[in-house]
Amino acid sequence: MTFNLHGVRAIYRFEMNRALRTWAQSIIAPVLTTSLYFIVFGSAIGSRMGDIGGVSYGAYIIPGLLMLSLLSESISNAAFGIYMPKWSGTIYELLSAPVNWVEVLLGYVGAAASKTLFLSVLILLTARVFVPYTIAHPVWLVLLLVLTAISFCLFGFIIGLWADNFQKLQIVPLLVITPLTFLGGAFYSINMLPPLWQTVSLFNPVVYLISGLRWAFYGAADVHIAVSTGMTLGFMLACLGVVWWVFKTGWRIRR
């Protein structure tokens, strides 16, 4: 079986062009939102707080804010990308085209991950405006950002396949992902919590994601980097399994 590179490129370019047409919503809005977090938490509140683990509070919250944008944008980009063909009915043209599910996935998830990673770079540049910071492990930072973006774009792809209206596209990001991120140590260390709540926090998967990024930035984290990476890889493989099953059975696609 040959690999249809032209098909992957066509899907990828279409999705990237869609992002360019909605640049204000896709790029400007998340950067402005993150800037407001830095102004309120980093400058206004952070100037009145001490260091955490030898890191200023404004710098300490960078991994959490980066992860907040990374998760929400990864899910939204991928979910809308595959939902729009379902909504417009062009999904049947895609299914009849000479592309298999791997090539479809590479096109949609690849474009969504590219947009999300570009946004992550903009957020890192924005953070530099408000607070100085250093990156202890830049290679690990890039690997973790790529791994997280791909994993949650896959998750968003599944949400886009599952949703049958625009409201459902927002349920998981707003009611699940955002609260888990705020409770996952985005603005604090879970070691600051009482022992009981530290244990409860370990059941929050976002804790491992933020902890991994924080280790890449500052060389210290609440959870070991191997555990954080393993959890992310496991989630990505689980999402791949679900997507394979969806295309094999036609669930939410052919009916």
Helices and strands as residue ranges (DSSP letters): H 5-21, H 23-23, I 24-28, H 29-37, I 38-45, G 46-48, H 57-60, H 62-88, H 91-96, H 101-130, H 138-162, H 166-172, I 173-177, H 178-182, G 190-192, H 195-201, H 205-218, H 225-249
